[in-house]
Amino acid sequence: MNQISTIASVLPGALTLRHDMDKAGTYLAAEKTDATVRAYQSDLRIFARYCAANGLVDLPAHPETVMAFLAAQATAGTKASTLTRRVAAIRYSHKAAQLEPPTDREVVRATLRGIKRTIGVKQVQKAPATAERIADMLARIPGTLTGRRDRAVLALGFAGAFRRSELVALTVADLIEVEGGIRVIIRQSKTDQEAEGEEIAIPYGDKLRPVEAVRAWLDAAGITDGPVFRSVAKGGRVMAEALTCRSVANLVKAYAERAGLDPAEFSGHSLRAGFLPSAADRGASLFKMMEVSRHKSVNTLRGYVRRADLFKDHAGSGFL
């Protein structure tokens, strides 16, 4: 009998306590997003395999064990950003087990800093799916049921500068048609972990026409509630489950290749990354761009649009 069961069995209102403890466990699990949980689980499996292969203990782990693991991972070519997350996963697993995290020791922190200085921290940026590239992709989509879905994914994903997780989480109830287009409710996102909710506007448009694409997909698929974007089985049967983030990434890659682009350079994030420089190139203000992208930091936003502005009003344009 575990500690919770023991306590519940001797206290008045035992059933209520057990229910409340179970509920508390649900809330504890909800502290991290599903994507973070999956990433942490993968990181911890990798750490456990390393420890098992080398006769080491992963929980509780010694600081020297974590240091050796990080060195081995860095030597194998793991990116600094991934190593940072793996350190966070190891720390979280120890905290959850009410153990002192070895990652809090200065020798571990110094090792990670040294790795970052050695291999660098610059992330490889995927190519942006700009307005022109999206138009080229859309022109190559067939008129099948799956094609209607793909058109809606690309057009809406670009028009709302959506993250993959936000796009696949959309339900029909999140789309509110109004004069001028649709209002889209984003119930939770990377920068809104407590699910306060955000809302953006998607205009009808006269080029990419994202609202028309979404409506055509929903009508053709017969979807009136639940997830907006779903897989389509053979024979045209629309499944009940939402698409995964990986499905969105694969979809973007597939149409990038059809448009004659290198699919390896594109990902699901290319939709979000493409909207911002496209907007900047057409003179949109940072404030209006942030309304759509929901960035909290102007500096982060500038990182997306800087390349679009590199040659505009160049300091040397008058004499070079």
C-alpha positions in Angstrom: 0.0 0.0 0.0 1.5 3.3 -1.0 1.7 6.4 1.3 -1.4 8.1 -0.2 -3.5 4.9 0.2 -2.2 4.5 3.8 -3.1 8.1 4.7 -6.5 7.8 3.0 -7.4 4.6 4.9 -7.0 6.0 8.4 -8.3 9.6 7.9 -12.0 10.6 7.9 -13.3 11.2 4.4 -10.8 8.7 3.0 -12.6 8.4 -0.4 -12.7 12.1 -0.8 -9.0 12.4 0.0 -8.1 9.7 -2.5 -10.1 11.4 -5.1 -8.4 14.8 -4.3 -5.0 13.2 -4.4 -5.7 11.6 -7.8 -6.9 15.0 -9.1 -3.8 16.6 -7.7 -1.8 14.1 -9.8 -3.7 15.1 -12.9 -2.9 18.8 -12.3 0.8 17.9 -11.6 1.0 16.1 -14.9 -0.6 19.2 -16.6 2.3 21.4 -15.5 4.2 20.6 -18.7 2.8 20.6 -22.2 2.3 17.2 -24.0 5.2 18.1 -26.3 7.5 18.8 -23.3 6.5 15.6 -21.6 7.2 13.5 -24.7 10.6 15.3 -25.1 11.5 14.7 -21.5 10.5 11.1 -21.7 12.7 10.6 -24.7 15.6 12.4 -23.1 15.4 10.3 -19.9 15.3 7.1 -21.9 18.5 8.1 -23.7 20.1 9.0 -20.3 19.0 5.7 -18.8 20.4 3.7 -21.7 23.7 5.5 -21.4 23.9 4.8 -17.7 22.9 1.1 -18.2 25.6 0.7 -20.9 28.3 2.1 -18.6 27.2 0.5 -15.3 26.0 3.8 -13.9 22.9 4.8 -11.9 20.5 7.2 -13.6 18.3 7.9 -10.5 19.7 9.2 -8.3 22.5 10.2 -10.6 25.9 11.5 -9.5 27.0 14.9 -11.0 30.0 13.1 -12.6 27.6 10.8 -14.4 25.7 13.7 -15.9 29.0 15.3 -16.9 30.1 12.2 -18.7 26.7 11.8 -20.4 26.9 15.4 -21.7 30.4 15.0 -23.0 29.4 11.8 -24.8 26.3 13.4 -26.3 28.3 16.5 -27.4 30.9 14.3 -29.0 28.2 12.4 -30.9 27.0 15.7 -32.4 23.9 16.5 -30.2 23.0 20.2 -30.5 23.5 22.5 -27.5 19.8 23.2 -27.3 19.0 19.5 -27.1 21.6 19.1 -24.3 20.1 21.9 -22.4 16.7 20.2 -22.6 18.1 16.9 -21.5 19.7 18.5 -18.5 16.2 20.0 -17.7 14.7 16.6 -18.0 17.2 15.0 -15.6 16.6 17.8 -13.2 12.9 17.5 -13.4 13.0 13.7 -12.8 15.0 14.1 -9.7 12.8 16.9 -8.4 9.7 14.8 -9.0 11.3 12.0 -7.0 12.1 14.4 -4.2 15.8 13.9 -4.8 18.6 16.6 -5.0 19.2 17.2 -8.8 22.8 16.6 -9.8 22.3 19.2 -12.5 22.2 21.9 -9.9 25.9 21.3 -9.1 28.3 23.9 -10.5 30.5 21.3 -12.1 27.5 20.1 -14.3 26.5 23.7 -15.1 30.1 24.5 -16.0 30.4 21.5 -18.2 27.3 22.5 -20.2 28.6 26.1 -20.5 31.9 24.7 -21.8 30.1 22.5 -24.4 28.1 25.5 -25.6 31.3 27.6 -26.0 32.9 24.8 -27.9 30.2 23.7 -30.3 28.2 26.9 -30.4 24.5 27.5 -29.6 23.3 28.9 -32.9 20.3 27.0 -34.1 19.8 25.9 -37.7 16.9 27.9 -39.1 14.5 26.2 -41.4 13.6 28.1 -44.6 10.6 30.4 -44.4 7.5 29.5 -46.4 6.9 33.0 -47.7 3.8 34.2 -49.4 5.2 33.5 -52.8 6.3 30.0 -51.8 3.0 29.2 -50.2 1.2 30.4 -53.4 3.4 28.1 -55.4 2.7 25.2 -53.1 -1.1 25.8 -53.2 -1.0 25.8 -57.0 0.2 22.2 -56.9 -2.4 20.8 -54.6 -4.9 18.4 -56.2 -8.7 18.8 -55.8 -9.1 15.6 -53.8 -10.5 15.5 -50.2 -7.0 15.2 -48.9 -5.9 18.0 -51.1 -8.6 20.3 -49.7 -7.3 19.5 -46.2 -3.7 20.2 -47.2 -4.7 23.5 -48.8 -6.5 24.5 -45.6 -3.5 23.5 -43.4 -1.0 25.5 -45.5 -3.2 28.6 -46.1 -4.5 28.9 -42.5 -1.2 27.9 -40.9 0.6 30.7 -42.9 -2.2 33.3 -42.5 -2.2 32.9 -38.7 1.6 32.4 -38.2 0.6 29.3 -36.3 2.9 27.0 -34.4 2.3 23.3 -35.4 0.9 22.5 -32.0 -1.6 25.4 -32.2 -2.7 24.4 -35.6 -3.5 20.7 -34.8 -5.2 21.7 -31.6 -7.9 23.9 -33.3 -11.5 22.7 -33.1 -14.5 23.9 -35.1 -15.6 25.8 -32.0 -12.4 27.9 -32.2 -13.4 29.3 -35.6 -15.9 32.1 -35.5 -16.9 33.6 -38.9 -17.4 37.3 -38.8 -17.6 40.1 -41.3 -14.2 40.3 -43.0 -13.1 36.7 -42.2 -12.8 34.5 -39.1 -11.8 35.0 -35.6 -9.6 32.1 -34.4 -9.4 31.3 -30.7 -6.0 29.8 -29.6 -6.8 28.2 -26.3 -3.2 27.4 -25.3 0.2 28.0 -26.8 3.9 27.9 -26.1 3.8 31.5 -24.7 0.4 30.9 -22.9 1.0 27.8 -20.8 -1.8 28.6 -18.4 -4.3 28.7 -21.2 -5.6 32.2 -20.8 -6.4 32.1 -24.5 -5.6 34.4 -27.4 -7.6 35.5 -30.4 -6.4 36.5 -33.9 -8.1 37.6 -37.1 -7.8 35.8 -40.4 -9.1 37.9 -43.3 -10.8 36.3 -46.3 -8.0 37.5 -48.6 -8.0 37.6 -52.4 -4.8 35.7 -53.1 -4.3 32.7 -50.7 -7.9 32.9 -49.5 -7.3 30.9 -46.2 -10.9 31.3 -44.9 -12.3 29.8 -48.2 -9.8 27.0 -48.0 -10.9 26.1 -44.4 -14.6 26.2 -45.2 -14.1 24.1 -48.3 -12.3 21.4 -46.3 -14.8 21.4 -43.4 -17.8 21.1 -45.9 -16.2 18.4 -48.0 -15.2 16.4 -44.9 -18.5 16.9 -43.2 -16.9 18.2 -40.0 -19.2 20.2 -37.8 -17.4 19.8 -34.4 -14.2 18.5 -32.9 -10.7 18.8 -34.5 -10.5 20.9 -37.6 -7.6 19.1 -39.2 -7.7 15.3 -39.4 -6.2 12.4 -41.3 -8.0 10.9 -44.2 -7.9 7.2 -44.6 -8.0 5.2 -47.9 -11.4 5.5 -49.5 -11.8 9.1 -48.3 -12.9 8.2 -44.7 -12.2 11.2 -42.4 -10.8 10.0 -39.1 -11.9 11.4 -35.7 -8.4 12.2 -34.4 -6.5 15.4 -35.0 -3.4 15.5 -37.2 -0.1 15.3 -35.3 2.6 18.0 -35.4 4.7 15.6 -37.4 2.0 15.3 -40.0 2.0 19.0 -40.5 5.8 19.1 -40.9 5.6 16.2 -43.4 2.9 18.0 -45.3 4.9 21.2 -45.6 8.0 19.2 -46.8 5.9 17.3 -49.4 4.6 20.5 -51.0 7.9 22.3 -50.8 9.3 19.4 -52.8 6.5 19.6 -55.4 7.3 23.3 -55.7 10.9 22.4 -56.6 12.3 23.4 -53.2 14.6 21.3 -51.0 12.2 19.6 -48.5 15.1 19.2 -46.0 15.1 22.9 -45.5 11.5 23.2 -44.6 9.4 22.2 -41.5 6.1 22.9 -39.9 7.7 26.0 -38.4 8.3 27.3 -41.9 4.6 28.5 -42.1 5.1 30.8 -39.0 8.6 31.8 -40.1 7.3 32.7 -43.6 4.4 34.9 -42.6 6.6 37.4 -40.6 9.1 38.4 -43.3 6.3 38.4 -45.9 4.4 40.9 -43.7 7.6 43.0 -43.1 8.4 43.0 -46.8 5.0 44.6 -47.5 5.4 47.3 -44.9 3.4 45.9 -41.9 4.3 47.5 -38.6 5.9 45.4 -35.8 2.8 46.0 -33.7 0.4 44.6 -36.3 2.7 41.6 -36.9 2.8 40.9 -33.2 -1.1 40.8 -33.2 -0.9 37.9 -35.5 2.2 36.1 -34.3 1.6 36.8 -30.6 5.2 37.3 -29.8 5.9 38.8 -26.4 9.3 40.1 -27.3 10.0 42.6 -30.1 13.6 41.3 -30.2 12.4 37.7 -30.9 10.2 39.0 -33.7 13.1 41.0 -35.2 15.0 37.7 -35.6 12.3 36.5 -38.1 12.1 39.7 -40.1 15.7 40.8 -40.1 16.6 39.0 -43.3 13.7 40.6 -45.1 15.1 44.0 -44.2 18.8 43.4 -44.7 19.1 45.3 -48.0 16.4 47.9 -47.3 17.9 51.4 -46.6 21.3 49.8 -46.4 23.9 52.0 -44.7 26.1 51.9 -47.7 23.5 52.2 -50.4 24.4 55.8 -51.2 28.1 55.2 -51.9 28.7 51.5 -52.6 
